[in-house]
Amino acid sequence: LYIAEQSSISILKSKKQSIGYKKSKEDYKYENNIFSYNNNTTFFLASDGYISQIGGMKNFPFGKKRLIELLEKGLSEPLEMQRKNVMDMYLKYKKDFDQLDDITILGFTVT
């Protein structure tokens, strides 16, 4: 979970446990994370597909650092413009490489 307040983004980390795979533990006890936030805080939930996409000048994964920089750059923009920027960057970065994984990024603002 990426938490955007004002002009910076922090990360609320979670335990690494998959959901729905055959090897997933059916009795796994997920933790609840409770935190406070201010009005007009924007949240982004993301799967790992975007940051693991290969591309760019050196054919490296996009990476979490680049995603955070991209999201921070667009924080003054409406969410629809941020969606466009994230999609445009993805297509530019991956070039002719195949998509490696599912990609989900959900952004919402709590007012």
N, CA, C and O atoms as CSV, one atom per row, in Angstrom:
chain,resi,resn,atom,element,x,y,z
A,1,LEU,N,N,0.857,-1.173,0.000
A,1,LEU,CA,C,0.000,0.000,0.000
A,1,LEU,C,C,0.896,1.227,0.000
A,1,LEU,O,O,1.721,1.404,0.896
A,2,TYR,N,N,0.734,2.058,-0.991
A,2,TYR,CA,C,1.468,3.318,-1.086
A,2,TYR,C,C,0.543,4.412,-0.574
A,2,TYR,O,O,-0.600,4.524,-1.017
A,3,ILE,N,N,1.039,5.219,0.359
A,3,ILE,CA,C,0.241,6.272,0.985
A,3,ILE,C,C,0.835,7.614,0.591
A,3,ILE,O,O,1.983,7.913,0.919
A,4,ALA,N,N,0.044,8.427,-0.120
A,4,ALA,CA,C,0.509,9.716,-0.619
A,4,ALA,C,C,-0.118,10.838,0.174
A,4,ALA,O,O,-1.332,11.039,0.143
A,5,GLU,N,N,0.724,11.568,0.886
A,5,GLU,CA,C,0.268,12.744,1.618
A,5,GLU,C,C,1.139,13.911,1.203
A,5,GLU,O,O,2.366,13.839,1.266
A,6,GLN,N,N,0.501,14.978,0.783
A,6,GLN,CA,C,1.153,16.171,0.260
A,6,GLN,C,C,1.987,15.800,-0.951
A,6,GLN,O,O,1.417,15.485,-1.995
A,7,SER,N,N,3.311,15.823,-0.864
A,7,SER,CA,C,4.114,15.574,-2.059
A,7,SER,C,C,5.013,14.342,-1.934
A,7,SER,O,O,5.921,14.156,-2.745
A,8,SER,N,N,4.774,13.512,-0.942
A,8,SER,CA,C,5.626,12.331,-0.799
A,8,SER,C,C,4.790,11.078,-0.555
A,8,SER,O,O,3.626,11.143,-0.158
A,9,ILE,N,N,5.415,9.957,-0.803
A,9,ILE,CA,C,4.746,8.666,-0.670
A,9,ILE,C,C,5.495,7.808,0.328
A,9,ILE,O,O,6.721,7.703,0.286
A,10,SER,N,N,4.742,7.199,1.221
A,10,SER,CA,C,5.311,6.217,2.138
A,10,SER,C,C,4.679,4.860,1.813
A,10,SER,O,O,3.661,4.785,1.124
A,11,ILE,N,N,5.291,3.809,2.314
A,11,ILE,CA,C,4.813,2.458,2.026
A,11,ILE,C,C,4.413,1.772,3.315
A,11,ILE,O,O,5.154,1.783,4.297
A,12,LEU,N,N,3.236,1.176,3.300
A,12,LEU,CA,C,2.804,0.325,4.398
A,12,LEU,C,C,3.075,-1.101,3.942
A,12,LEU,O,O,2.347,-1.650,3.115
A,13,LYS,N,N,4.122,-1.689,4.487
A,13,LYS,CA,C,4.538,-3.029,4.071
A,13,LYS,C,C,3.655,-4.085,4.718
A,13,LYS,O,O,3.065,-3.873,5.778
A,14,SER,N,N,3.586,-5.205,4.059
A,14,SER,CA,C,2.802,-6.325,4.579
A,14,SER,C,C,3.659,-7.581,4.544
A,14,SER,O,O,4.757,-7.591,3.989
A,15,LYS,N,N,3.141,-8.617,5.135
A,15,LYS,CA,C,3.801,-9.919,5.058
A,15,LYS,C,C,3.657,-10.442,3.635
A,15,LYS,O,O,2.648,-10.195,2.974
A,16,LYS,N,N,4.651,-11.151,3.177
A,16,LYS,CA,C,4.585,-11.719,1.835
A,16,LYS,C,C,3.881,-13.067,1.897
A,16,LYS,O,O,4.469,-14.079,2.278
A,17,GLN,N,N,2.617,-13.055,1.516
A,17,GLN,CA,C,1.816,-14.277,1.492
A,17,GLN,C,C,0.876,-14.190,0.306
A,17,GLN,O,O,0.084,-13.254,0.200
A,18,SER,N,N,0.962,-15.146,-0.569
A,18,SER,CA,C,0.104,-15.130,-1.749
A,18,SER,C,C,-1.331,-15.496,-1.368
A,18,SER,O,O,-1.602,-16.040,-0.298
A,19,ILE,N,N,-2.222,-15.175,-2.280
A,19,ILE,CA,C,-3.642,-15.482,-2.090
A,19,ILE,C,C,-4.100,-16.303,-3.288
A,19,ILE,O,O,-3.937,-15.879,-4.432
A,20,GLY,N,N,-4.667,-17.468,-3.033
A,20,GLY,CA,C,-5.316,-18.221,-4.088
A,20,GLY,C,C,-4.446,-19.175,-4.889
A,20,GLY,O,O,-4.950,-19.828,-5.802
A,21,TYR,N,N,-3.171,-19.279,-4.585
A,21,TYR,CA,C,-2.346,-20.252,-5.287
A,21,TYR,C,C,-2.465,-21.610,-4.614
A,21,TYR,O,O,-2.808,-21.692,-3.435
A,22,LYS,N,N,-2.188,-22.665,-5.348
A,22,LYS,CA,C,-2.286,-24.017,-4.796
A,22,LYS,C,C,-1.387,-24.196,-3.578
A,22,LYS,O,O,-1.734,-24.931,-2.652
A,23,LYS,N,N,-0.234,-23.529,-3.574
A,23,LYS,CA,C,0.714,-23.667,-2.468
A,23,LYS,C,C,0.414,-22.721,-1.308
A,23,LYS,O,O,1.120,-22.746,-0.300
A,24,SER,N,N,-0.617,-21.892,-1.431
A,24,SER,CA,C,-0.986,-20.970,-0.350
A,24,SER,C,C,-1.537,-21.758,0.827
A,24,SER,O,O,-2.257,-22.741,0.654
A,25,LYS,N,N,-1.192,-21.319,2.009
A,25,LYS,CA,C,-1.703,-21.974,3.210
A,25,LYS,C,C,-3.150,-21.540,3.430
A,25,LYS,O,O,-3.442,-20.348,3.531
A,26,GLU,N,N,-4.038,-22.507,3.503
A,26,GLU,CA,C,-5.449,-22.195,3.691
A,26,GLU,C,C,-5.736,-21.614,5.070
A,26,GLU,O,O,-6.689,-20.852,5.233
A,27,ASP,N,N,-4.930,-21.959,6.054
A,27,ASP,CA,C,-5.166,-21.498,7.424
A,27,ASP,C,C,-4.274,-20.314,7.811
A,27,ASP,O,O,-4.149,-19.992,8.992
A,28,TYR,N,N,-3.649,-19.661,6.811
A,28,TYR,CA,C,-2.773,-18.525,7.098
A,28,TYR,C,C,-3.575,-17.402,7.766
A,28,TYR,O,O,-4.663,-17.052,7.308
A,29,LYS,N,N,-3.040,-16.852,8.832
A,29,LYS,CA,C,-3.696,-15.754,9.558
A,29,LYS,C,C,-3.095,-14.426,9.094
A,29,LYS,O,O,-1.955,-14.096,9.419
A,30,TYR,N,N,-3.874,-13.686,8.343
A,30,TYR,CA,C,-3.414,-12.391,7.852
A,30,TYR,C,C,-3.496,-11.366,8.971
A,30,TYR,O,O,-4.391,-11.411,9.814
A,31,GLU,N,N,-2.533,-10.433,8.962
A,31,GLU,CA,C,-2.495,-9.379,9.980
A,31,GLU,C,C,-3.322,-8.184,9.522
A,31,GLU,O,O,-3.391,-7.885,8.330
A,32,ASN,N,N,-3.946,-7.508,10.475
A,32,ASN,CA,C,-4.585,-6.233,10.202
A,32,ASN,C,C,-3.571,-5.135,10.488
A,32,ASN,O,O,-2.874,-5.166,11.502
A,33,ASN,N,N,-3.498,-4.171,9.590
A,33,ASN,CA,C,-2.643,-2.999,9.807
A,33,ASN,C,C,-3.555,-1.813,10.043
A,33,ASN,O,O,-4.381,-1.473,9.195
A,34,ILE,N,N,-3.407,-1.192,11.183
A,34,ILE,CA,C,-4.218,-0.030,11.517
A,34,ILE,C,C,-3.307,1.188,11.525
A,34,ILE,O,O,-2.242,1.183,12.141
A,35,PHE,N,N,-3.745,2.228,10.829
A,35,PHE,CA,C,-2.950,3.449,10.753
A,35,PHE,C,C,-3.889,4.631,10.603
A,35,PHE,O,O,-5.047,4.476,10.217
A,36,SER,N,N,-3.385,5.797,10.907
A,36,SER,CA,C,-4.206,7.000,10.753
A,36,SER,C,C,-3.760,7.745,9.497
A,36,SER,O,O,-2.636,7.578,9.022
A,37,TYR,N,N,-4.652,8.555,8.979
A,37,TYR,CA,C,-4.363,9.340,7.788
A,37,TYR,C,C,-5.158,10.630,7.859
A,37,TYR,O,O,-6.102,10.751,8.639
A,38,ASN,N,N,-4.768,11.584,7.041
A,38,ASN,CA,C,-5.440,12.876,6.979
A,38,ASN,C,C,-6.440,12.898,5.826
A,38,ASN,O,O,-6.392,12.047,4.938
A,39,ASN,N,N,-7.340,13.872,5.845
A,39,ASN,CA,C,-8.225,14.075,4.697
A,39,ASN,C,C,-7.380,14.361,3.463
A,39,ASN,O,O,-6.276,14.894,3.566
A,40,ASN,N,N,-7.896,14.009,2.321
A,40,ASN,CA,C,-7.238,14.191,1.028
A,40,ASN,C,C,-5.969,13.361,0.888
A,40,ASN,O,O,-5.058,13.736,0.149
A,41,THR,N,N,-5.907,12.243,1.588
A,41,THR,CA,C,-4.809,11.305,1.414
A,41,THR,C,C,-5.157,10.385,0.251
A,41,THR,O,O,-6.283,9.900,0.143
A,42,THR,N,N,-4.175,10.151,-0.619
A,42,THR,CA,C,-4.365,9.254,-1.751
A,42,THR,C,C,-3.629,7.957,-1.468
A,42,THR,O,O,-2.503,7.961,-0.971
A,43,PHE,N,N,-4.277,6.852,-1.789
A,43,PHE,CA,C,-3.714,5.525,-1.579
A,43,PHE,C,C,-3.587,4.831,-2.931
A,43,PHE,O,O,-4.419,5.014,-3.820
A,44,PHE,N,N,-2.542,4.039,-3.067
A,44,PHE,CA,C,-2.350,3.214,-4.254
A,44,PHE,C,C,-2.075,1.790,-3.790
A,44,PHE,O,O,-1.156,1.548,-3.008
A,45,LEU,N,N,-2.872,0.860,-4.275
A,45,LEU,CA,C,-2.623,-0.571,-4.076
A,45,LEU,C,C,-2.082,-1.097,-5.396
A,45,LEU,O,O,-2.631,-0.802,-6.458
A,46,ALA,N,N,-1.013,-1.871,-5.334
A,46,ALA,CA,C,-0.405,-2.337,-6.575
A,46,ALA,C,C,0.056,-3.779,-6.458
A,46,ALA,O,O,0.608,-4.200,-5.441
A,47,SER,N,N,-0.186,-4.525,-7.530
A,47,SER,CA,C,0.417,-5.859,-7.630
A,47,SER,C,C,1.878,-5.664,-8.033
A,47,SER,O,O,2.293,-4.548,-8.346
A,48,ASP,N,N,2.650,-6.734,-8.026
A,48,ASP,CA,C,4.075,-6.607,-8.337
A,48,ASP,C,C,4.371,-6.624,-9.837
A,48,ASP,O,O,5.532,-6.511,-10.230
A,49,GLY,N,N,3.357,-6.760,-10.671
A,49,GLY,CA,C,3.574,-6.858,-12.107
A,49,GLY,C,C,4.196,-5.627,-12.732
A,49,GLY,O,O,5.031,-5.745,-13.629
A,50,TYR,N,N,3.808,-4.452,-12.279
A,50,TYR,CA,C,4.336,-3.211,-12.858
A,50,TYR,C,C,5.821,-3.074,-12.556
A,50,TYR,O,O,6.617,-2.803,-13.455
A,51,ILE,N,N,6.195,-3.258,-11.299
A,51,ILE,CA,C,7.598,-3.044,-10.916
A,51,ILE,C,C,8.521,-4.146,-11.423
A,51,ILE,O,O,9.731,-3.932,-11.509
A,52,SER,N,N,7.993,-5.304,-11.757
A,52,SER,CA,C,8.849,-6.390,-12.251
A,52,SER,C,C,8.958,-6.407,-13.778
A,52,SER,O,O,9.678,-7.239,-14.330
A,53,GLN,N,N,8.257,-5.503,-14.467
A,53,GLN,CA,C,8.291,-5.477,-15.925
A,53,GLN,C,C,9.686,-5.107,-16.435
A,53,GLN,O,O,10.266,-4.109,-16.007
A,54,ILE,N,N,10.213,-5.911,-17.344
A,54,ILE,CA,C,11.525,-5.680,-17.953
A,54,ILE,C,C,11.392,-4.642,-19.066
A,54,ILE,O,O,10.401,-4.619,-19.795
A,55,GLY,N,N,12.423,-3.771,-19.184
A,55,GLY,CA,C,12.443,-2.789,-20.260
A,55,GLY,C,C,13.492,-1.732,-20.013
A,55,GLY,O,O,14.514,-1.986,-19.376
A,56,GLY,N,N,13.231,-0.547,-20.521
A,56,GLY,CA,C,14.150,0.567,-20.344
A,56,GLY,C,C,15.431,0.407,-21.155
A,56,GLY,O,O,15.539,-0.483,-21.998
A,57,MET,N,N,16.391,1.274,-20.890
A,57,MET,CA,C,17.661,1.285,-21.620
A,57,MET,C,C,18.490,0.022,-21.372
A,57,MET,O,O,19.198,-0.438,-22.268
A,58,LYS,N,N,18.406,-0.538,-20.163
A,58,LYS,CA,C,19.269,-1.670,-19.795
A,58,LYS,C,C,18.511,-2.986,-19.659
A,58,LYS,O,O,19.076,-3.983,-19.209
A,59,ASN,N,N,17.250,-2.999,-20.039
A,59,ASN,CA,C,16.416,-4.202,-19.934
A,59,ASN,C,C,16.342,-4.718,-18.496
A,59,ASN,O,O,16.426,-5.921,-18.248
A,60,PHE,N,N,16.183,-3.790,-17.563
A,60,PHE,CA,C,16.028,-4.109,-16.141
A,60,PHE,C,C,14.556,-4.003,-15.760
A,60,PHE,O,O,13.769,-3.405,-16.493
A,61,PRO,N,N,14.177,-4.581,-14.615
A,61,PRO,CA,C,12.823,-4.372,-14.105
A,61,PRO,C,C,12.570,-2.882,-13.811
A,61,PRO,O,O,13.495,-2.142,-13.476
A,62,PHE,N,N,11.321,-2.464,-13.939
A,62,PHE,CA,C,10.970,-1.064,-13.696
A,62,PHE,C,C,11.336,-0.650,-12.271
A,62,PHE,O,O,11.951,0.398,-12.079
A,63,GLY,N,N,10.980,-1.432,-11.297
A,63,GLY,CA,C,11.399,-1.199,-9.923
A,63,GLY,C,C,10.451,-0.333,-9.107
A,63,GLY,O,O,9.721,0.509,-9.629
A,64,LYS,N,N,10.497,-0.579,-7.810
A,64,LYS,CA,C,9.646,0.134,-6.860
A,64,LYS,C,C,10.030,1.616,-6.763
A,64,LYS,O,O,9.157,2.479,-6.668
A,65,LYS,N,N,11.327,1.907,-6.786
A,65,LYS,CA,C,11.792,3.297,-6.684
A,65,LYS,C,C,11.240,4.145,-7.834
A,65,LYS,O,O,10.765,5.259,-7.614
A,66,ARG,N,N,11.305,3.614,-9.059
A,66,ARG,CA,C,10.781,4.353,-10.214
A,66,ARG,C,C,9.271,4.545,-10.116
A,66,ARG,O,O,8.755,5.604,-10.475
A,67,LEU,N,N,8.558,3.527,-9.633
A,67,LEU,CA,C,7.109,3.652,-9.488
A,67,LEU,C,C,6.775,4.737,-8.475
A,67,LEU,O,O,5.884,5.552,-8.718
A,68,ILE,N,N,7.459,4.762,-7.367
A,68,ILE,CA,C,7.206,5.793,-6.353
A,68,ILE,C,C,7.492,7.177,-6.925
A,68,ILE,O,O,6.710,8.105,-6.718
A,69,GLU,N,N,8.601,7.325,-7.640
A,69,GLU,CA,C,8.919,8.625,-8.262
A,69,GLU,C,C,7.841,9.044,-9.258
A,69,GLU,O,O,7.467,10.215,-9.317
A,70,LEU,N,N,7.342,8.086,-10.039
A,70,LEU,CA,C,6.289,8.374,-11.011
A,70,LEU,C,C,5.012,8.809,-10.309
A,70,LEU,O,O,4.376,9.780,-10.721
A,71,LEU,N,N,4.635,8.102,-9.257
A,71,LEU,CA,C,3.423,8.465,-8.512
A,71,LEU,C,C,3.582,9.821,-7.826
A,71,LEU,O,O,2.659,10.635,-7.844
A,72,GLU,N,N,4.743,10.069,-7.226
A,72,GLU,CA,C,4.978,11.356,-6.559
A,72,GLU,C,C,4.911,12.505,-7.556
A,72,GLU,O,O,4.370,13.568,-7.250
A,73,LYS,N,N,5.457,12.291,-8.741
A,73,LYS,CA,C,5.454,13.324,-9.778
A,73,LYS,C,C,4.032,13.735,-10.154
A,73,LYS,O,O,3.790,14.894,-10.491
A,74,GLY,N,N,3.093,12.793,-10.098
A,74,GLY,CA,C,1.728,13.073,-10.521
A,74,GLY,C,C,0.763,13.438,-9.415
A,74,GLY,O,O,-0.432,13.586,-9.670
A,75,LEU,N,N,1.254,13.589,-8.174
A,75,LEU,CA,C,0.333,13.806,-7.056
A,75,LEU,C,C,-0.515,15.067,-7.172
A,75,LEU,O,O,-1.604,15.125,-6.601
A,76,SER,N,N,-0.047,16.064,-7.886
A,76,SER,CA,C,-0.839,17.287,-8.045
A,76,SER,C,C,-1.886,17.149,-9.161
A,76,SER,O,O,-2.721,18.035,-9.343
A,77,GLU,N,N,-1.836,16.056,-9.891
A,77,GLU,CA,C,-2.757,15.806,-11.001
A,77,GLU,C,C,-3.994,15.039,-10.516
A,77,GLU,O,O,-3.930,14.339,-9.505
A,78,PRO,N,N,-5.115,15.169,-11.227
A,78,PRO,CA,C,-6.284,14.327,-10.914
A,78,PRO,C,C,-5.936,12.853,-11.137
A,78,PRO,O,O,-5.039,12.537,-11.919
A,79,LEU,N,N,-6.637,11.961,-10.456
A,79,LEU,CA,C,-6.351,10.531,-10.571
A,79,LEU,C,C,-6.430,10.028,-12.011
A,79,LEU,O,O,-5.645,9.165,-12.403
A,80,GLU,N,N,-7.352,10.545,-12.793
A,80,GLU,CA,C,-7.468,10.097,-14.189
A,80,GLU,C,C,-6.197,10.433,-14.974
A,80,GLU,O,O,-5.763,9.639,-15.809
A,81,MET,N,N,-5.599,11.592,-14.719
A,81,MET,CA,C,-4.349,11.955,-15.393
A,81,MET,C,C,-3.200,11.079,-14.891
A,81,MET,O,O,-2.319,10.705,-15.665
A,82,GLN,N,N,-3.211,10.756,-13.605
A,82,GLN,CA,C,-2.193,9.861,-13.061
A,82,GLN,C,C,-2.294,8.483,-13.715
A,82,GLN,O,O,-1.279,7.866,-14.038
A,83,ARG,N,N,-3.530,8.003,-13.907
A,83,ARG,CA,C,-3.728,6.715,-14.576
A,83,ARG,C,C,-3.116,6.737,-15.968
A,83,ARG,O,O,-2.430,5.797,-16.369
A,84,LYS,N,N,-3.365,7.808,-16.698
A,84,LYS,CA,C,-2.815,7.941,-18.046
A,84,LYS,C,C,-1.288,7.968,-18.002
A,84,LYS,O,O,-0.635,7.311,-18.813
A,85,ASN,N,N,-0.720,8.715,-17.073
A,85,ASN,CA,C,0.738,8.811,-16.967
A,85,ASN,C,C,1.370,7.458,-16.635
A,85,ASN,O,O,2.405,7.096,-17.193
A,86,VAL,N,N,0.735,6.714,-15.720
A,86,VAL,CA,C,1.251,5.395,-15.338
A,86,VAL,C,C,1.192,4.438,-16.526
A,86,VAL,O,O,2.135,3.683,-16.760
A,87,MET,N,N,0.100,4.466,-17.269
A,87,MET,CA,C,-0.039,3.588,-18.438
A,87,MET,C,C,0.941,3.974,-19.540
A,87,MET,O,O,1.575,3.106,-20.139
A,88,ASP,N,N,1.067,5.274,-19.811
A,88,ASP,CA,C,2.001,5.744,-20.840
A,88,ASP,C,C,3.434,5.341,-20.500
A,88,ASP,O,O,4.176,4.884,-21.369
A,89,MET,N,N,3.821,5.510,-19.240
A,89,MET,CA,C,5.176,5.152,-18.827
A,89,MET,C,C,5.404,3.653,-18.965
A,89,MET,O,O,6.474,3.220,-19.392
A,90,TYR,N,N,4.402,2.867,-18.604
A,90,TYR,CA,C,4.526,1.417,-18.722
A,90,TYR,C,C,4.804,1.019,-20.175
A,90,TYR,O,O,5.729,0.254,-20.447
A,91,LEU,N,N,4.017,1.531,-21.085
A,91,LEU,CA,C,4.177,1.181,-22.501
A,91,LEU,C,C,5.519,1.660,-23.040
A,91,LEU,O,O,6.171,0.953,-23.809
A,92,LYS,N,N,5.928,2.850,-22.642
A,92,LYS,CA,C,7.228,3.389,-23.074
A,92,LYS,C,C,8.365,2.546,-22.509
A,92,LYS,O,O,9.326,2.257,-23.222
A,93,TYR,N,N,8.275,2.148,-21.251
A,93,TYR,CA,C,9.359,1.434,-20.594
A,93,TYR,C,C,9.507,0.005,-21.129
A,93,TYR,O,O,10.624,-0.448,-21.381
A,94,LYS,N,N,8.403,-0.694,-21.301
A,94,LYS,CA,C,8.481,-2.105,-21.694
A,94,LYS,C,C,8.871,-2.284,-23.154
A,94,LYS,O,O,9.303,-3.366,-23.553
A,95,LYS,N,N,8.725,-1.244,-23.943
A,95,LYS,CA,C,9.055,-1.291,-25.371
A,95,LYS,C,C,8.421,-2.518,-26.022
A,95,LYS,O,O,7.206,-2.703,-25.948
A,96,ASP,N,N,9.238,-3.354,-26.656
A,96,ASP,CA,C,8.730,-4.532,-27.370
A,96,ASP,C,C,8.736,-5.797,-26.523
A,96,ASP,O,O,8.437,-6.878,-27.030
A,97,PHE,N,N,9.071,-5.680,-25.234
A,97,PHE,CA,C,9.073,-6.859,-24.372
A,97,PHE,C,C,7.637,-7.310,-24.103
A,97,PHE,O,O,6.714,-6.497,-24.066
A,98,ASP,N,N,7.470,-8.597,-23.919
A,98,ASP,CA,C,6.173,-9.134,-23.532
A,98,ASP,C,C,5.856,-8.723,-22.106
A,98,ASP,O,O,6.760,-8.523,-21.294
A,99,GLN,N,N,4.574,-8.598,-21.805
A,99,GLN,CA,C,4.155,-8.365,-20.423
A,99,GLN,C,C,4.427,-9.632,-19.637
A,99,GLN,O,O,4.044,-10.722,-20.062
A,100,LEU,N,N,5.092,-9.500,-18.483
A,100,LEU,CA,C,5.531,-10.657,-17.714
A,100,LEU,C,C,4.502,-11.160,-16.708
A,100,LEU,O,O,4.490,-12.346,-16.379
A,101,ASP,N,N,3.650,-10.283,-16.220
A,101,ASP,CA,C,2.774,-10.632,-15.107
A,101,ASP,C,C,1.518,-9.773,-15.193
A,101,ASP,O,O,1.449,-8.823,-15.973
A,102,ASP,N,N,0.529,-10.124,-14.379
A,102,ASP,CA,C,-0.652,-9.269,-14.308
A,102,ASP,C,C,-0.251,-7.937,-13.677
A,102,ASP,O,O,0.663,-7.880,-12.854
A,103,ILE,N,N,-0.934,-6.883,-14.066
A,103,ILE,CA,C,-0.640,-5.555,-13.527
A,103,ILE,C,C,-1.931,-4.940,-13.037
A,103,ILE,O,O,-2.899,-4.787,-13.782
A,104,THR,N,N,-1.918,-4.590,-11.759
A,104,THR,CA,C,-3.056,-3.903,-11.166
A,104,THR,C,C,-2.528,-2.772,-10.307
A,104,THR,O,O,-1.687,-2.981,-9.433
A,105,ILE,N,N,-3.025,-1.575,-10.561
A,105,ILE,CA,C,-2.756,-0.443,-9.690
A,105,ILE,C,C,-4.100,0.247,-9.448
A,105,ILE,O,O,-4.765,0.681,-10.389
A,106,LEU,N,N,-4.479,0.339,-8.200
A,106,LEU,CA,C,-5.730,0.958,-7.817
A,106,LEU,C,C,-5.403,2.209,-7.024
A,106,LEU,O,O,-4.719,2.131,-6.004
A,107,GLY,N,N,-5.877,3.357,-7.473
A,107,GLY,CA,C,-5.652,4.606,-6.761
A,107,GLY,C,C,-6.978,5.211,-6.317
A,107,GLY,O,O,-7.952,5.214,-7.069
A,108,PHE,N,N,-7.006,5.724,-5.084
A,108,PHE,CA,C,-8.210,6.385,-4.592
A,108,PHE,C,C,-7.814,7.416,-3.545
A,108,PHE,O,O,-6.800,7.276,-2.860
A,109,THR,N,N,-8.626,8.440,-3.438
A,109,THR,CA,C,-8.389,9.512,-2.467
A,109,THR,C,C,-9.510,9.509,-1.450
A,109,THR,O,O,-10.685,9.407,-1.803
A,110,VAL,N,N,-9.140,9.622,-0.186
A,110,VAL,CA,C,-10.108,9.695,0.908
A,110,VAL,C,C,-10.215,11.151,1.324
A,110,VAL,O,O,-9.224,11.774,1.706
A,111,THR,N,N,-11.433,11.690,1.244
A,111,THR,CA,C,-11.628,13.106,1.605
A,111,THR,C,C,-12.433,13.222,2.883
A,111,THR,O,O,-12.700,14.332,3.346
